[in-house]
Amino acid sequence: MDDLCIPATASSPSVSAIWDTGLVQLAGDSYPENSYELFAPLIAWLERYLLREDDQPLKLELGLLYLNTSSVKSMMDIFDLLEEAHRGGRTLQVTWHYSPRNERVAELAEEFREDCSFPFAITPLNGN
Amino acid sequence: MNSRETVGIEERVSSLLASSSNRDHPLHIALAELFDAYKHQQSRMERLVHISDGFQRYSLLERQSLIDSYHRQLKRLDKVARISDRYQRAIQQSNVELRQESLFDPLTGLANRRMLTDRILSASDRARRHREPFAIAMLDVDHFKRINDQHGHEAGDRVLVAIAATLRDQTRSWDLCGRWGGEEFVLLLPNSGVSEAIPVIERLLEAIRRLSIKVKDEVLKITASCGLSEHKEGDSLLQSLNRADAALLDAKRRGRDRYEVELVSD
């Protein structure tokens, strides 16, 4: 019903959020001119989803590569939101996928993970 | 006056007012009114202090929460900056790699065609403005196809790498060596006329003759031919290169392992 589907552009990642399955995916580079415009709908969607009474789990799958400063801040906002929900008893899980050819992405994902107490996996993609 | 003394006076006044023997005293009514007014003021004062304390407590709490959130935000900002800096460093590094890939030949590490073209263009520019001559040499490995056919591409690649190293060693620090394509190399010799360029080319061809490249049990000997031309004012990039190329063909026709000079004919 209430799904989010934003296609990727040269400077912004693809964003999809499925209400029925609780699967949220972001992939690609993120250096949009206006990060707020890109992330605000997703943050609003997450806030609505995390208020669901049926306590359906949330699964966030990331395949992000380059992030500019305002995108870094938006991702930290999202992780803060998830942290709060997690402490409130919601079941959720984050997986950050990276290509083994680009270890830097994994190191940066680890920086994000530092303050998170919910399950947060950083896993290499198979096949390249 | 302390609060115990205050309570003492209040009790005394209260019992004097209550006593029936004082009821007709001329000051009784005035004192009773004054005492009511006093008690009213007293309770107002207490409420005021109470409310005031509340505000103060609230403002203390608020201040503390501002300090907490200030420190939280500072920490966050720190983290945003740290992560962002890392992204920036990654981009910078990939810029360096991309520049390397876009300007240099991956096999030999020499300048590629793009970089050679850029540098020859800026040399022509300087030649026009400062009347600074420069020479272009085109060098081609003799019978390279034969090496590839007889010993395989890997041996061919090793020959190219060895020639590239020789080019680097035998030229002057301000000369630019590049791989034009295949087994063809181009040298840009800035600030040099043909007479300054000839010793460089002679030294280079001799060094190539002396190369020994081991392929399995065999030792390959190689030679190269070279065409040299001096840039003529008004020449386009293509014309300068074509003249060096014509001289190279001439060197090949005259038996290889030699150089020829394309003289500027006025």
Interface residues (C-beta under 8 A of the other chain):
Chain A: Y66 L67 N68 T69 V72 K73 M76 R104 E107 L108 E111 F112 E114 D115
Chain B: R76 K79 V80 A81 R82 I83 S84 R86 Y87 A90 I91
